[in-house]
Amino acid sequence: ALLFPGLPAYKIVSLLPSSFFLNLDLPSFPQSIIMALTQDAAQKDGRGILGLHCPSCINQRSVDEGEEIAVSSASVSPSTDTTAHNRPHPVPFLLRNRSPSQGKNKDQEKLGDKVGIPEPDTDGSKPGKPAAEAEGGDDRGDVQVTSGDDLEASPAPHHWLCGMRAGTAGTFGRQASFTDLDTLLEQTRRRMREPDYQTVSSNRYGTKTRLPPFLPEEHVPVLALINPSSGAEAGRDILNIAKLSPYYQDRFFNIVEVVKEQYRGGLLDVFRLELNQAKTDAKARGLRPRLISGGGDGTASFALFIVLSALRADDSRADEGLADTGNGFIWDDSDLELYFPALAQLPLGSSNDFGNTLGWGNKYPGDHRLRGKETAKNDLKDWILAVLDPASRLANFDIFGMMPAEGEEKVDFKVCDLSGPQGRDPKVWKDGQKQLAMAPAGTPVPMFVCLYFSAGFGAYMTARFQINRRKHPTSNKLEYVRQAVGILTEQVPPQLCKNLSAVSVRCAGDQYFPPVGKHGENYREVGFLNINWQAGLAHGADRAPLCGRICSSSRGPAQFNDGKMDMFRLKLRSPIKNPGFVYQVDKKGGTTTLTFDGEQGKGIFFQWDGEARFAFSPTGGKFHMNIRKILNIPVVLGPKYSTKLTGDPFTHDQVCFSFSGHTMQERADSRERTLRYVRGELNSELNATREEMISAGLVCEGDEASA
């Protein structure tokens, strides 16, 4: 630290080899300094230190019998003998990752999966210290700790090592084992309220701007999940204002950080508490709470995932309010139906199809730099007030999902991401020709389809765009054009078939694509709309003959709450034939099944809500994508809602949240699939490993030089 004064503490720790800590005896080293490094590293790096104690003190008999182990922040003593170490003997407790496929060892199975925290005493002893010790025992503030369900405890010479909870990306709450939950939550809240001081002075809404006062007797309870990077970082400016505004500072969340902090005492826990409070407040007034989803079009399904994750039951934390009410969630069916928050979309993306459809605009409030900060501030306040207004009407909204075939538990395909260099052409050289290189996909996995779905040209263009994403919406639109031109002027890579020659689609059992007597290779794209807006320029309207397309204005638009998919199939000349960017759509109910029947090493690009992936069969055979309606959610309609664009959204059905399906079994399947999704179980089912990609004959990232 003296040699490199500008290097953060966690970087110093992360550079040190494990052997340094394993062989280090620090009886007199200042514990406060070690703990500072520990906490810093725990939040910044997956190799951080968990705590300080001497594991040699652990009684092996107690471990084998599954007894809880008493550990101190300074030392560890067996419950049967506390004489071996009479002075603090701090030793780091290191972390190492365990692969999800790796089985538990004997010690891990015995240790259990809960972290027990001692209750504060009531007899005047120090907080967090058992009363027995306060009366004259060891003054070391012991707590009860056992290994987590996904933590691997394995013995090392003189020390115990443990692994990190899978899926936490190095942000697992290492302090949670040693700290009371209320303390952790308060620490998280304080951190959540801290503005990003590096960007406060450049806030496009002004440094003194605050959100409108929340009036409990007049306004609807609201929360927000906002992507700070969206809207050329307008999301960050709005979050900074919220952090300085009463009420909103506890209700407006950085959605990226919520995803990272799903550990005990993290932001997801805080979000859950605020969601419960919003339900209580709304229930008292006979209202439904509301949720602002701030970001691009993909943020809507992301926000839905966060809400469902917050409401997912966890019986290991039943005493902390996460008990199962019998449906897999902490809210019962009645509360889910009546008080699941209604979604309002804050348009911070490039196209903003979702926000525009719901009437919240196709540009974020204040996106007029030349009009000045005062105008931007007023636009933002007006937008927030419209969400808070009980007069803003609610409507039902269909959510479709990718499901296994009937009677199956898993899908028969895998997905991966397009890789390659940035620029007009992402291909790499392999075996003397240009080919597409793939990389393991991350989150989100394809599950919720809120807006639209397609396979073919548009999805391939989106995958290439994802490699070249820009900061400003206008630059992103130009990038889409550049990638589209590149696809049209390049040869078809070996990983793809010509157009849709290997694709067929059935809707409710009936053949839809290719049309009878026609060939798929003549078509560039097939899919469906749920909303009547795609990529900021395309709409859907009921199929009609040429004269009807030109002269008639009575063609029904794509609607988001009729329970049907507005199917379309496109050729390159479709914009001329239709004419314009108005898709001819066919309303189809039930399950839509896309089948790909190509050769080994081939697959197809598909996109849902603007997220693109490459799908393939790990065995080289044909595979199927089954999509049907799985959820009904409530949404808030904004002041700019257009019935001409989307039709009348007010059906006779009550606005509610529910799992969907034509039969009781289908509804149960929808619920179970959703729970598997929020538990993270679909990640391994859908995301291909590098080995699976190589086995399927795909080129993997890093195999050859770029083209």
C-alpha positions as a printed Julia matrix, in Angstrom:
707×3 Matrix{Float64}:
   0.0     0.0     0.0
   2.94    2.34    0.67
   4.54    1.51   -2.66
   1.28    2.02   -4.58
  -0.69    4.66   -2.66
  -3.19    5.13   -5.49
  -4.11    1.44   -5.73
  -7.43    0.53   -4.02
  -7.2    -1.78   -1.03
  -9.18   -4.55   -2.68
  -6.75   -4.58   -5.61
  -3.83   -5.02   -3.22
  -5.62   -7.93   -1.55
  -6.6    -9.52   -4.87
  -2.97   -9.46   -6.06
  -1.74  -11.47   -3.1
  -1.54  -15.27   -3.55
  -3.66  -17.52   -1.36
  -0.51  -19.0     0.19
   0.32  -15.6     1.65
  -2.8   -15.72    3.78
  -2.69  -19.45    4.5
   0.74  -19.22    6.1
   0.35  -15.86    7.79
   0.01  -15.57   11.55
  -1.16  -12.09   12.56
  -1.67  -12.12   16.34
  -0.7    -8.46   16.73
  -1.73   -7.03   13.36
  -4.31   -4.22   13.77
  -7.64   -5.95   13.28
  -9.37   -2.73   12.2
  -7.07   -2.49    9.19
  -7.61   -6.11    8.21
 -11.38   -5.71    8.52
 -11.26   -2.57    6.35
  -9.47   -4.53    3.65
 -11.91   -7.39    4.15
 -15.0    -5.26    3.66
 -13.52   -3.41    0.7
 -12.47   -6.61   -1.03
 -15.75   -8.33   -0.25
 -17.67   -5.68   -2.19
 -15.22   -5.31   -5.06
 -13.63   -8.64   -5.85
 -14.57  -12.3    -5.76
 -11.25  -13.18   -4.11
 -11.96  -11.06   -1.07
 -11.5   -12.18    2.51
 -14.56  -13.41    4.36
 -13.62  -12.85    7.96
 -10.96  -13.31   10.62
 -10.65  -16.36   12.79
  -8.55  -19.41   13.46
 -10.24  -22.51   12.0
  -7.85  -24.89   13.76
  -9.95  -24.22   16.84
 -12.98  -25.88   15.22
 -13.76  -29.2    16.82
 -13.89  -31.81   14.04
 -16.35  -33.9    16.0
 -18.82  -31.02   16.05
 -18.52  -30.6    12.29
 -19.08  -34.28   11.59
 -22.17  -34.29   13.77
 -23.57  -31.22   12.03
 -23.37  -28.93   15.06
 -23.19  -25.17   14.59
 -19.75  -23.67   15.03
 -19.23  -20.65   17.25
 -16.87  -18.2    15.56
 -15.68  -14.78   16.58
 -14.75  -11.86   14.38
 -11.34  -12.24   16.02
 -11.14  -15.96   16.74
 -12.98  -19.27   16.74
 -13.4   -21.54   19.69
 -15.08  -24.92   19.9
 -18.17  -25.01   22.03
 -16.58  -27.74   24.17
 -13.19  -26.14   24.82
 -12.29  -22.47   24.92
  -8.88  -22.74   26.56
  -6.76  -23.43   23.52
  -6.73  -19.83   22.32
  -6.99  -17.21   25.01
  -5.88  -14.32   22.85
  -7.15  -13.12   19.45
  -5.59  -15.06   16.64
  -6.78  -13.42   13.43
  -6.38  -15.41   10.25
  -8.04  -14.55    6.93
 -10.85  -16.77    5.71
 -10.36  -16.96    1.94
 -12.86  -17.56   -0.85
 -12.61  -19.77   -3.85
 -15.2   -20.47   -6.51
 -16.96  -23.79   -6.82
 -18.39  -24.87  -10.15
 -22.18  -25.4   -10.07
 -21.61  -28.88  -11.47
 -19.27  -29.79   -8.64
 -20.88  -31.89   -5.95
 -20.98  -31.1    -2.26
 -18.41  -32.73   -0.07
 -19.15  -34.45    3.2
 -18.32  -31.44    5.34
 -20.61  -29.14    3.36
 -23.55  -31.52    3.6
 -23.12  -31.71    7.36
 -22.78  -28.01    7.95
 -26.24  -26.99    6.71
 -27.13  -23.75    5.0
 -28.21  -21.1     7.48
 -26.38  -18.25    9.12
 -27.53  -17.82   12.68
 -27.23  -14.36   14.25
 -27.46  -13.99   18.03
 -30.31  -11.84   19.28
 -29.38   -8.62   21.1
 -29.36   -9.19   24.81
 -31.88   -7.6    27.15
 -29.77   -7.41   30.28
 -27.52   -4.5    29.42
 -24.75   -6.41   27.67
 -23.29   -5.17   24.41
 -25.41   -5.63   21.27
 -24.71   -8.82   19.4
 -23.15  -10.56   22.4
 -24.78  -13.52   24.11
 -25.92  -12.67   27.62
 -23.91  -15.53   29.11
 -20.68  -14.0    27.87
 -21.66  -10.53   29.04
 -21.9   -11.82   32.59
 -18.25  -12.7    32.74
 -17.36  -14.98   29.88
 -15.15  -14.4    26.88
 -15.58  -10.83   25.59
 -15.22  -11.52   21.91
 -18.73  -10.99   20.49
 -19.2   -14.49   19.1
 -21.82  -15.27   16.45
 -23.1   -18.54   15.07
 -21.98  -19.38   11.54
 -22.43  -22.4     9.34
 -21.68  -23.0     5.69
 -24.12  -21.88    2.95
 -25.99  -24.3     0.73
 -23.84  -23.44   -2.29
 -20.61  -23.0    -0.33
 -17.99  -25.67   -0.42
 -16.16  -26.1     2.88
 -12.93  -28.05    2.47
 -10.14  -28.48    5.0
  -6.73  -26.97    4.42
  -3.68  -27.15    6.64
  -4.68  -25.3     9.82
  -7.43  -23.44    7.99
 -10.86  -23.83    6.42
 -11.61  -22.56    2.92
 -15.05  -21.93    1.49
 -16.49  -21.23   -1.94
 -18.7   -18.36   -3.1
 -22.45  -18.7    -3.67
 -22.95  -19.5    -7.34
 -24.4   -16.73   -9.47
 -23.46  -13.79   -7.22
 -20.64  -12.61   -9.49
 -18.32  -11.89   -6.59
 -20.81   -9.77   -4.67
 -22.01  -12.36   -2.19
 -22.63  -10.66    1.13
 -19.64  -11.9     3.03
 -20.43   -9.69    6.01
 -23.9   -11.21    6.25
 -22.5   -14.13    8.22
 -21.32  -11.82   10.96
 -23.86   -9.02   11.02
 -27.46   -8.64   12.12
 -29.9    -8.34    9.18
 -31.25   -4.96   10.29
 -27.71   -3.61   10.39
 -26.99   -4.91    6.9
 -30.19   -3.39    5.55
 -29.42   -0.02    7.09
 -25.91   -0.08    5.61
 -27.38   -0.9     2.2
 -29.94    1.89    2.49
 -27.26    4.44    3.34
 -25.19    3.33    0.38
 -28.26    3.4    -1.88
 -28.97    7.04   -0.97
 -25.47    8.25   -1.84
 -25.48   10.19   -5.15
 -22.92    9.61   -7.85
 -20.93   12.72   -7.05
 -18.86   12.46  -10.23
 -21.94   13.2   -12.33
 -24.01   15.44  -10.03
 -22.54   18.68  -11.39
 -23.35   17.73  -14.99
 -26.95   16.62  -14.32
 -29.08   17.56  -17.35
 -31.97   18.43  -15.04
 -29.93   20.8   -12.86
 -28.1    20.31   -9.58
 -30.94   21.68   -7.43
 -33.77   19.74   -9.07
 -35.9    17.51   -6.85
 -38.76   15.18   -7.73
 -42.28   16.41   -6.85
 -43.3    15.9    -3.2
 -45.12   12.62   -2.64
 -48.52   13.17   -1.01
 -49.68    9.95    0.69
 -53.35   10.97    0.61
 -53.31   11.9    -3.08
 -50.69    9.84   -4.87
 -50.38    6.14   -5.7
 -47.43    4.36   -4.0
 -44.65    3.88   -6.51
 -41.25    2.2    -6.86
 -38.73    2.39   -9.69
 -36.1     0.15  -11.27
 -33.91    2.28  -13.54
 -30.93    1.45  -15.73
 -28.39    4.25  -15.06
 -26.65    3.8   -18.42
 -29.77    4.17  -20.56
 -30.76    7.37  -22.35
 -27.15    8.53  -22.69
 -27.02    8.17  -18.89
 -30.23   10.1   -18.32
 -31.1     7.19  -16.03
 -28.15    8.07  -13.81
 -29.26   11.71  -13.63
 -32.78   10.7   -12.59
 -31.41    8.33   -9.94
 -29.18   11.08   -8.56
 -32.17   13.41   -8.25
 -34.16   10.67   -6.55
 -31.39   10.09   -4.01
 -31.78   13.71   -2.91
 -35.6    13.65   -2.86
 -37.57   12.46    0.19
 -39.65    9.3    -0.36
 -38.01    8.56   -3.72
 -34.58    8.04   -2.16
 -35.93    4.82   -0.63
 -38.05    3.76   -3.62
 -35.94    4.42   -6.75
 -33.45    1.59   -7.38
 -30.53    1.08   -9.73
 -31.71   -2.1   -11.47
 -28.15   -3.21  -12.28
 -27.1    -3.03   -8.63
 -30.26   -4.85   -7.49
 -29.35   -7.76   -9.74
 -25.82   -7.83   -8.32
 -26.93   -7.62   -4.68
 -29.24  -10.6    -4.31
 -27.49  -11.73   -1.14
 -28.9   -11.4     2.36
 -29.06   -7.74    3.38
 -28.41   -6.53   -0.19
 -30.46   -4.29   -2.44
 -32.91   -7.03   -3.41
 -33.83   -7.37    0.26
 -34.36   -3.62    0.53
 -36.45   -3.63   -2.64
 -38.59   -6.44   -1.19
 -39.24   -4.46    1.99
 -40.22   -1.37    0.01
 -42.46   -3.45   -2.25
 -44.22   -4.91    0.78
 -44.68   -1.43    2.24
 -46.03   -0.12   -1.06
 -48.56   -2.97   -1.08
 -49.63   -2.15    2.47
 -50.0     1.57    1.67
 -51.93    0.89   -1.54
 -54.14   -1.72    0.09
 -55.23    0.77    2.76
 -56.53    3.07    0.01
 -57.94    0.41   -2.29
 -55.27    1.0    -4.95
 -52.62   -1.02   -6.77
 -48.98    0.09   -6.35
 -47.02    1.08   -9.43
 -43.53    0.33  -10.7
 -41.51    2.52  -13.06
 -39.29    0.5   -15.38
 -36.63    2.89  -16.68
 -34.49    1.84  -19.62
 -34.67    0.31  -23.05
 -37.35   -2.08  -24.22
 -35.59   -5.07  -22.66
 -35.75   -3.43  -19.22
 -39.46   -4.26  -18.92
 -38.93   -8.02  -18.76
 -35.85   -7.37  -16.59
 -37.96   -5.4   -14.1
 -40.59   -8.14  -14.13
 -37.86  -10.63  -13.27
 -36.72   -8.47  -10.32
 -40.24   -8.17   -8.88
 -40.84  -11.91   -9.12
 -37.41  -12.59   -7.62
 -38.22  -10.32   -4.68
 -41.51  -12.14   -4.13
 -40.04  -15.64   -4.45
 -40.28  -17.64   -1.24
 -37.17  -18.93    0.53
 -37.97  -21.31    3.37
 -34.42  -21.05    4.71
 -35.31  -17.44    5.55
 -38.91  -18.02    6.6
 -38.28  -16.27    9.92
 -37.23  -13.18    7.95
 -40.52  -12.88    6.06
 -39.78  -15.16    3.1
 -42.07  -18.05    4.03
 -43.91  -19.84    1.21
 -47.64  -19.05    1.18
 -48.31  -22.24   -0.76
 -47.69  -20.97   -4.28
 -43.91  -20.53   -4.25
 -44.17  -16.82   -3.38
 -44.33  -14.76   -0.18
 -47.6   -13.18   -1.33
 -50.64  -15.41   -1.61
 -52.63  -15.67   -4.85
 -55.06  -12.97   -3.77
 -52.32  -10.44   -3.01
 -50.56  -11.24   -6.3
 -53.79  -10.76   -8.22
 -54.79   -7.47   -6.58
 -51.51   -5.79   -5.61
 -48.84   -6.91   -8.06
 -47.42   -3.51   -9.14
 -48.67   -2.02  -12.41
 -45.81   -1.28  -14.81
 -45.11    2.19  -16.26
 -42.3     2.39  -18.81
 -39.83    5.3   -18.61
 -38.46    5.51  -22.2
 -34.67    5.64  -21.92
 -33.71    3.38  -24.84
 -33.1     3.76  -28.56
 -36.49    2.77  -30.0
 -38.66    2.9   -26.85
 -41.35    0.74  -28.44
 -42.84   -0.26  -25.09
 -42.99    3.25  -23.64
 -44.52    4.62  -26.84
 -47.15    1.85  -26.94
 -48.27    2.49  -23.35
 -48.46    6.25  -23.9
 -45.35    7.33  -21.99
 -43.57    8.72  -25.04
 -40.8     7.57  -27.35
 -38.21    9.88  -25.77
 -37.31   10.32  -22.13
 -38.69   13.41  -20.34
 -36.32   16.32  -20.88
 -34.68   14.96  -24.04
 -34.48   18.44  -25.53
 -31.04   19.82  -24.74
 -31.6    23.08  -26.64
 -34.68   23.92  -24.57
 -32.65   24.21  -21.36
 -32.54   22.58  -17.95
 -35.64   24.36  -16.68
 -37.78   22.77  -19.38
 -36.14   19.38  -18.81
 -36.84   19.64  -15.07
 -40.51   20.45  -15.64
 -40.9    17.64  -18.16
 -39.49   15.15  -15.65
 -41.75   16.37  -12.85
 -44.84   16.2   -15.07
 -43.93   12.67  -16.13
 -43.56   11.5   -12.52
 -46.81   13.19  -11.48
 -48.66   11.36  -14.26
 -47.45    8.03  -12.84
 -48.49    9.03   -9.32
 -51.93   10.19  -10.45
 -54.71    7.71   -9.53
 -56.58    8.93  -12.63
 -53.97    7.32  -14.91
 -55.78    4.21  -16.05
 -54.62    0.6   -15.8
 -54.94   -2.17  -18.38
 -54.06   -5.84  -18.74
 -50.95   -6.84  -20.68
 -50.07  -10.24  -22.15
 -46.7   -11.82  -21.37
 -45.63  -14.74  -23.53
 -42.97  -17.25  -22.56
 -40.73  -19.94  -24.01
 -41.87  -23.3   -22.68
 -40.76  -26.91  -23.09
 -42.88  -29.17  -25.28
 -45.95  -30.6   -23.6
 -44.93  -33.37  -21.21
 -41.26  -32.32  -21.22
 -39.32  -30.62  -18.41
 -36.65  -28.97  -20.55
 -36.26  -27.42  -23.98
 -34.26  -29.25  -26.66
 -32.03  -26.36  -27.76
 -29.16  -24.28  -26.39
 -28.28  -20.63  -26.91
 -25.06  -18.64  -27.18
 -23.94  -15.11  -28.07
 -22.41  -13.85  -31.28
 -18.81  -12.82  -30.72
 -16.17  -11.29  -32.95
 -14.5    -7.91  -33.44
 -16.36   -4.62  -33.43
 -17.04   -3.07  -36.79
 -19.04   -3.74  -39.92
 -18.09   -7.43  -40.14
 -17.82   -9.57  -36.96
 -16.62  -12.74  -38.7
 -13.31  -14.54  -38.05
 -11.09  -16.68  -40.27
 -11.42  -20.41  -39.69
 -10.49  -23.26  -42.07
  -9.82  -20.81  -44.88
 -13.16  -19.0   -44.8
 -15.04  -16.36  -42.89
 -17.19  -17.79  -40.12
 -19.21  -16.61  -37.16
 -17.59  -17.07  -33.75
 -19.78  -17.74  -30.72
 -19.33  -17.17  -27.0
 -21.22  -18.45  -23.93
 -24.31  -16.35  -23.32
 -25.02  -14.5   -20.11
 -28.25  -13.18  -18.68
 -31.03  -12.7   -19.4
 -31.94  -16.12  -20.7
 -34.87  -16.27  -23.16
 -38.04  -16.62  -21.12
 -40.43  -13.65  -20.96
 -41.51  -12.2   -24.32
 -43.2    -8.89  -23.58
 -43.05   -7.03  -26.89
 -42.14   -9.14  -29.91
 -40.27  -12.2   -31.14
 -38.67  -13.02  -34.48
 -36.15  -15.33  -36.11
 -34.01  -14.56  -39.13
 -32.65  -11.35  -40.62
 -33.72   -8.89  -37.9
 -32.38  -11.11  -35.13
 -29.01  -11.54  -36.9
 -28.82   -7.76  -37.32
 -29.59   -7.26  -33.61
 -26.88   -9.76  -32.62
 -24.32   -7.86  -34.66
 -25.53   -4.57  -33.23
 -25.01   -5.85  -29.67
 -21.28   -6.05  -30.36
 -21.29   -2.43  -31.55
 -23.73   -0.76  -29.15
 -23.24    3.02  -28.81
 -24.06    5.5   -26.06
 -26.49    7.76  -27.9
 -29.87    6.56  -29.33
 -29.27    8.22  -32.71
 -25.89    6.52  -33.07
 -27.52    3.19  -32.21
 -30.11    3.59  -34.98
 -27.36    4.32  -37.5
 -25.49    1.24  -36.29
 -28.54   -0.91  -37.03
 -28.53    0.42  -40.6
 -24.82   -0.29  -41.0
 -25.21   -3.88  -39.84
 -28.25   -4.42  -42.09
 -26.29   -3.26  -45.12
 -23.42   -5.54  -44.14
 -25.68   -8.6   -43.96
 -27.23   -7.87  -47.36
 -23.83   -7.46  -49.07
 -22.0   -10.41  -47.48
 -22.07  -14.12  -48.2
 -24.11  -16.34  -45.9
 -21.74  -17.7   -43.19
 -21.48  -21.5   -42.74
 -23.32  -21.36  -39.4
 -26.55  -20.11  -41.05
 -28.89  -21.5   -43.66
 -30.07  -19.44  -46.61
 -32.77  -17.18  -45.19
 -35.38  -19.4   -43.44
 -34.95  -22.55  -45.52
 -34.63  -24.76  -42.4
 -37.47  -23.15  -40.43
 -41.11  -24.12  -40.08
 -43.78  -22.65  -37.77
 -47.04  -24.1   -36.51
 -49.68  -22.07  -34.64
 -52.06  -24.07  -32.45
 -51.14  -27.14  -34.51
 -51.79  -25.53  -37.91
 -49.05  -24.84  -40.45
 -48.26  -21.13  -40.66
 -44.78  -20.99  -42.15
 -43.77  -21.51  -44.83
 -47.15  -20.88  -46.48
 -48.57  -23.82  -48.38
 -46.83  -24.17  -51.74
 -43.98  -21.78  -50.88
 -40.41  -22.17  -49.63
 -38.8   -20.72  -46.53
 -35.64  -19.64  -48.36
 -37.68  -16.87  -50.02
 -38.43  -15.3   -46.63
 -36.07  -13.32  -44.42
 -37.98  -13.22  -41.13
 -40.88  -14.8   -39.22
 -42.25  -13.89  -35.82
 -45.02  -12.11  -33.94
 -45.9    -8.77  -32.4
 -47.46   -8.32  -28.99
 -47.33   -4.52  -29.21
 -48.04   -2.52  -32.35
 -44.62   -0.95  -32.62
 -41.2    -2.39  -33.5
 -37.83   -0.7   -33.89
 -39.51    2.7   -33.81
 -40.95    2.37  -37.32
 -42.87   -0.88  -37.97
 -46.51   -1.59  -37.12
 -48.88   -4.5   -37.59
 -52.32   -4.55  -39.19
 -54.71   -7.38  -40.06
 -53.97   -9.14  -43.35
 -55.86   -7.68  -46.31
 -55.69   -7.64  -50.14
 -53.72   -4.88  -51.87
 -56.69   -2.52  -52.3
 -57.56   -2.95  -48.63
 -53.97   -2.22  -47.58
 -53.89    1.01  -49.6
 -57.41    2.39  -49.2
 -58.85    0.95  -45.99
 -58.2     2.36  -42.53
 -60.29   -0.23  -40.69
 -57.63   -2.94  -40.4
 -57.21   -3.97  -36.76
 -53.83   -3.24  -35.15
 -51.74   -5.59  -33.04
 -53.13   -5.49  -29.5
 -51.26   -6.26  -26.3
 -54.11   -7.75  -24.26
 -56.16   -9.91  -26.59
 -54.3   -13.11  -25.63
 -53.1   -13.62  -29.21
 -49.87  -13.34  -31.14
 -49.95  -11.15  -34.25
 -47.92  -13.41  -36.52
 -46.0   -12.05  -39.51
 -43.7   -13.41  -42.25
 -41.52  -11.06  -44.28
 -39.61  -11.06  -47.55
 -37.06   -8.47  -48.6
 -39.64   -6.86  -50.87
 -42.37   -6.81  -48.21
 -41.98   -3.05  -47.49
 -42.74   -2.38  -51.17
 -45.59   -4.87  -51.39
 -47.41   -3.88  -48.17
 -46.54   -0.89  -48.77
 -44.38    0.73  -46.09
 -43.39   -0.65  -42.7
 -46.79   -2.08  -41.87
 -46.66   -5.85  -41.35
 -49.57   -7.95  -42.47
 -50.4    -9.94  -39.35
 -52.52  -12.97  -38.55
 -53.92  -13.24  -35.03
 -53.13  -16.67  -33.58
 -53.93  -18.11  -30.16
 -52.59  -21.16  -28.36
 -48.99  -22.36  -28.66
 -46.71  -21.33  -31.51
 -43.9   -23.8   -32.29
 -40.87  -22.85  -34.37
 -38.91  -25.87  -35.63
 -35.36  -25.68  -37.0
 -34.17  -28.65  -39.02
 -30.64  -27.9   -40.22
 -27.29  -29.61  -40.49
 -24.68  -30.15  -37.8
 -22.98  -26.87  -36.91
 -25.89  -24.71  -38.04
 -28.52  -22.79  -36.13
 -30.59  -19.64  -36.26
 -30.57  -16.21  -34.7
 -33.68  -15.16  -32.83
 -34.55  -12.07  -30.8
 -37.06  -11.26  -28.12
 -37.69   -7.7   -26.92
 -34.48   -6.55  -28.6
 -32.2    -9.26  -27.07
 -30.61  -11.57  -29.65
 -29.18  -15.08  -29.25
 -28.05  -17.91  -31.53
 -30.01  -21.15  -31.04
 -28.73  -24.59  -31.99
 -29.16  -28.24  -31.14
 -26.33  -29.65  -29.0
 -26.9   -33.04  -30.66
 -27.08  -31.74  -34.22
 -30.74  -32.72  -34.67
 -33.83  -30.59  -35.11
 -35.03  -28.43  -32.23
 -38.23  -26.6   -31.26
 -39.17  -23.29  -29.65
 -42.6   -23.36  -28.03
 -44.13  -20.0   -27.12
 -47.49  -19.28  -25.5
 -49.07  -16.78  -23.12
 -47.92  -17.5   -19.56
 -48.69  -14.3   -17.6
 -51.17  -11.47  -17.41
 -49.77   -8.33  -15.76
 -51.19   -4.86  -15.04
 -49.72   -1.78  -16.79
 -50.24    1.97  -16.4
 -51.3     3.91  -19.49
 -49.7     7.31  -19.99
 -51.21   10.6   -21.18
 -49.97   10.0   -24.75
 -51.75    6.67  -25.22
 -53.16    6.36  -28.75
 -56.12    4.09  -29.49
 -55.38    4.58  -33.18
 -51.98    2.95  -32.72
 -52.98    0.08  -30.42
 -56.76   -0.01  -30.23
 -59.03    0.03  -27.21
 -57.13   -1.51  -24.27
 -60.05   -1.59  -21.87
 -61.55   -5.05  -22.04
 -64.29   -6.37  -19.81
 -61.74   -8.42  -17.86
 -60.64   -7.17  -14.47
 -57.13   -5.76  -14.39
 -55.05   -8.3   -12.47
 -51.93  -10.4   -12.27
 -52.3   -14.08  -13.07
 -50.55  -17.11  -14.52
 -52.05  -18.06  -17.87
 -52.99  -21.25  -19.64
 -56.04  -22.91  -21.21
 -56.05  -25.66  -18.6
 -55.24  -25.9   -14.92
 -52.14  -27.92  -15.8
 -50.92  -25.24  -18.22
 -51.36  -22.56  -15.56
 -49.42  -24.7   -13.07
 -46.69  -25.2   -15.68
 -46.52  -21.43  -16.23
 -46.06  -20.86  -12.51
 -43.42  -23.55  -12.13
 -41.46  -22.37  -15.18
 -41.53  -18.81  -13.86
 -40.24  -19.95  -10.47
 -37.44  -21.9   -12.12
 -36.56  -18.78  -14.08
 -36.28  -16.49  -11.04
 -34.37  -19.19   -9.13
 -31.77  -19.15  -11.91
 -32.35  -22.78  -12.87
 -32.92  -21.96  -16.56
 -29.41  -20.57  -16.95
 -27.78  -23.99  -17.15
 -30.71  -25.42  -19.12
 -30.52  -22.8   -21.89
 -27.0   -21.32  -21.94
 -24.53  -23.5   -23.8
 -21.07  -24.18  -22.45
 -17.99  -23.85  -24.63
 -17.71  -27.63  -24.73
 -21.3   -27.95  -25.99
 -20.66  -25.38  -28.7
 -17.51  -27.16  -29.89
 -19.32  -30.51  -29.8
 -22.07  -29.05  -32.01
 -19.5   -27.94  -34.59
 -19.57  -24.2   -33.84
 -16.58  -21.87  -33.95
 -15.86  -20.49  -30.49
 -14.51  -17.12  -29.49
 -10.74  -16.89  -29.72
 -10.3   -19.83  -32.1
  -8.89  -17.76  -34.96
  -7.93  -14.22  -35.94
 -10.65  -11.79  -37.0
 -11.5   -11.24  -40.62
